[in-house]
Amino acid sequence: MVVEIILGISLLITIYVIINLMLKLEKLETWIQNIEEEITQVQTDIIEIDDRGYFESDDEVGTKFSQITEIIKNIQTLRGEDATNDTTE
């Protein structure tokens, strides 16, 4: 009888912990997806502004282009997506 009560309480605690962690994970996934979308939009906007490639070929600004692309690839890797897709095209 005591063993069943202890197992029941342990089961309830375990269920609570799992649900709590699942909710936190979903929030984190949504946050990462939103950040990825914002960074991708920034990169798209920069490419539209720099339609002739003058800024991208510049040393300082070109470095920022590369960094934005790397950030997007890293986020895609974290999300389990194929990071080999070129997002600059």
C-alpha positions in Angstrom: 0.0 0.0 0.0 2.8 2.4 0.9 4.7 1.5 -2.2 1.7 2.2 -4.4 1.3 5.7 -2.8 5.0 6.5 -3.3 4.9 5.3 -6.9 1.7 7.3 -7.5 3.3 10.5 -6.1 6.5 9.9 -8.1 4.4 9.4 -11.3 2.6 12.7 -10.7 5.8 14.6 -10.1 7.4 13.0 -13.2 4.4 14.0 -15.3 4.5 17.6 -14.0 8.2 17.9 -14.8 7.8 16.4 -18.3 4.9 18.8 -19.2 6.8 21.8 -17.7 9.9 21.0 -19.7 7.9 20.4 -22.9 6.3 23.8 -22.6 9.6 25.5 -22.1 11.1 23.6 -25.0 8.2 24.8 -27.3 8.7 28.4 -26.2 12.5 28.1 -27.0 11.8 26.6 -30.4 9.4 29.4 -31.2 11.9 32.0 -30.1 14.7 30.5 -32.2 12.4 30.3 -35.2 11.4 33.9 -34.8 15.0 35.0 -34.5 15.9 33.0 -37.6 13.1 34.6 -39.5 14.2 38.1 -38.4 17.8 37.5 -39.3 16.8 36.1 -42.7 14.6 39.1 -43.3 17.5 41.4 -42.4 19.8 39.6 -44.9 17.1 39.8 -47.6 16.6 43.5 -47.0 20.4 44.2 -47.1 20.7 42.2 -50.4 17.8 44.2 -51.8 19.5 47.5 -50.8 22.8 46.3 -52.2 21.5 45.1 -55.6 24.7 45.9 -57.4 27.0 44.2 -54.8 29.0 47.3 -53.9 28.6 46.9 -50.1 29.0 43.2 -50.1 32.3 43.4 -51.9 33.5 46.0 -49.4 35.8 44.6 -46.7 34.0 45.8 -43.6 30.4 45.5 -44.8 31.2 42.3 -46.6 32.3 40.8 -43.4 28.8 41.6 -41.9 27.2 39.8 -44.9 29.2 36.7 -44.2 28.5 36.8 -40.5 24.7 37.1 -41.1 24.9 34.1 -43.4 26.9 32.1 -40.9 24.4 32.9 -38.1 21.5 31.7 -40.3 23.4 28.5 -41.1 24.1 27.9 -37.4 20.5 28.4 -36.4 19.4 26.0 -39.2 21.8 23.4 -37.9 20.5 23.9 -34.3 17.0 23.3 -35.7 18.1 20.1 -37.4 17.7 21.5 -40.9 20.1 21.2 -43.8 22.4 24.1 -43.6 23.8 23.6 -47.1 21.0 25.6 -48.6 22.3 28.9 -49.8 20.1 31.7 -48.4 21.8 34.5 -50.3 20.2 33.6 -53.7 
